[in-house]
């Protein structure tokens, strides 16, 4: 980890810059989807995914990795993913049942984070066993939704979209159950002490 004098982590790093770039690209994707400029949304989304793949690797390679960077990455991913799901729902590209599952994931993640913070857990982001996989599936599903903005509509694309959504929905259900279990276990442990 890179530290400045006085022990404060350096927040102005290349990795954190790449992470922050995703927030800059978010409105471009939203406008691309809402205004019917699918190619703009698709190009911006590809850059978003590229920055997500590179930010941590670059930070580790340059020995600039920090707890701040990890938290920033998780926070930006959360804001980006759920802002885009809301955008796709508002634009009529997601069915209500799909949005309900995605919203359930958001509520489970927020509930777990708020609860663990209230319990005095470490400042690091608390995750479930399927947390990373669920996040990757969410990004993958968003990529499909953005691709559908520019690709010709076909039965194959629609089936692929539904298959990935079904996998994502299953991961959301398992992660939500695990979040509830973590909270219940923590409450049980506190009550016994």
C-alpha positions, 0 to 999 in steps of 0.5 A, spaced: 500 500 500 502 506 498 502 511 504 503 519 504 506 522 510 502 521 516 500 514 514 494 517 510 493 512 504 494 516 497 487 516 494 490 520 487 493 513 484 492 511 477 488 505 479 483 509 483 483 514 477 480 508 472 475 506 478 473 513 478 472 514 470 466 509 471 462 514 474 464 519 469 462 514 463 455 512 467 451 518 464 454 517 457 451 510 458 444 512 461 444 517 455 445 512 450 440 508 452 435 513 453 436 517 447 436 511 443 444 511 441 446 504 442 453 505 440 454 510 444 452 506 450 456 500 448 462 503 447 462 507 453 460 500 457 466 497 453 470 502 456 467 501 463 468 493 463 476 495 461 477 500 467 474 495 472 478 489 469 484 493 470 484 498 476 485 493 481 491 489 477 494 496 475 494 498 483 497 492 485 502 492 480 504 499 482 504 497 489 498 503 490 493 498 492 489 500 498 483 499 503 480 506 500 481 503 493 478 497 494 472 500 497 472 505 492 471 500 487 466 496 490 462 503 491 463 505 484 461 498 481 454 498 486 452 505 483 454 503 476 450 497 476 444 499 479 443 506 476 444 502 469 439 497 471 434 502 473 435 506 467 434 499 463 427 498 467 425 506 466 426 505 459 422 499 458 428 494 457 427 490 463 420 486 465 418 488 472 419 481 475 426 482 472 427 489 476 424 486 482 430 480 482 435 485 481 432 490 486 432 484 491 440 484 490 441 491 491 437 491 498 440 484 500 447 488 499 445 494 502 442 491 508 448 486 509 453 492 509 449 497 513 448 491 519 455 489 519 457 497 519 452 498 525 455 492 528 462 495 528 465 490 523 471 492 519 471 498 514 472 493 509 466 491 504 462 485 507 461 480 501 457 473 501 461 467 498 457 468 491 458 476 491 464 476 486 460 471 482 454 475 482 457 482 481 460 478 475 453 476 472 450 483 473 456 486 469 455 480 464 447 481 464 448 489 463 453 487 457 448 483 454 442 489 455 447 494 452 449 489 446 441 488 445 441 496 444 445 495 437 444 488 435 438 486 431 433 483 435 433 475 434 430 469 438 437 467 440 439 473 443 433 473 447 434 466 449 441 468 451 439 474 455 433 470 459 438 464 460 443 469 463 438 473 467 436 466 470 443 464 472 443 471 475 437 470 479 439 464 482 445 467 484 441 473 487 437 468 491 443 464 494 446 471 496 440 474 499 439 467 503 447 468 505 446 475 507 440 473 511 444 468 514 450 472 516 446 477 519 442 472 523 448 469 525 451 475 527 445 477 531 445 470 535 452 471 537 451 478 540 445 475 544 449 469 546 455 474 549 
